């Protein structure tokens, strides 16, 4: 499977013009991530209120896959509970690892399904999952803060 199959129109749109790529005013949590294998860098910022991801944004540099994956992820998690956002992150990571392949189980990933073929390209897997791992780490910390 060639790289051409990954760069679908959807991925191209999200990488060319990511609407969620900007600093977020007054985030409640923020974390930076770096992929040393290809120099992708991102800072993920979230606003969480009453257990809901009310807003999110990112800044950074990276390849089309990492930028599109991050932008798509943010679209998917806005308005979701911390628990649901973590579930989506875990499902996306499992999809990329090839551990979950059932289309009906993956439907809720919505536009993130456009990145499913990345699983066949080991050099691009880290690009696709970096933001999702970062999100899961942030949300896990948020859940641990709860009394």
C-alpha positions, 0 to 999 in steps of 0.5 A: 500500500503506497503513501498515496492511499493515505493522503486522502482528500480528507487528510489533505484538507486537515493538514493544509488548513487545520482549523484547530491549529492555534493557541488556546486562550486559558487552557486548563491543561497543556502538554507538549509532545515530540516524535524524534523519528520524524521531528513532529512536535505538538503542544496540545491544549484543552479546556475541561469543565465539569468532566467535559472537553469544552475546547481544544487546540494545538500548535506545532510542526509536523508532517501531513499525517501528524497535523491532520490526525491532531486536527481530526482528533480535536474535532472528534473530542470537543464536547465529549466527556473525559471518559469518552475522549479517552475511549476514542483515543484508545480505540484510534490507537488500537485501530492503527495498531491493527488490534481493532478492525471491525468497521461497526466498532470503528464507526464512532471514530468518524473522520479519523477512519481516513487514517486507518491505512496508516497501520500498514506503514510502520514509519507513519504509525508514530505520526498518526498516534502521537496526538492521541497518546498525548491526549490520553496522557492528559486525560488520564492525569485529569481523571486522577485529579478527581477525588 
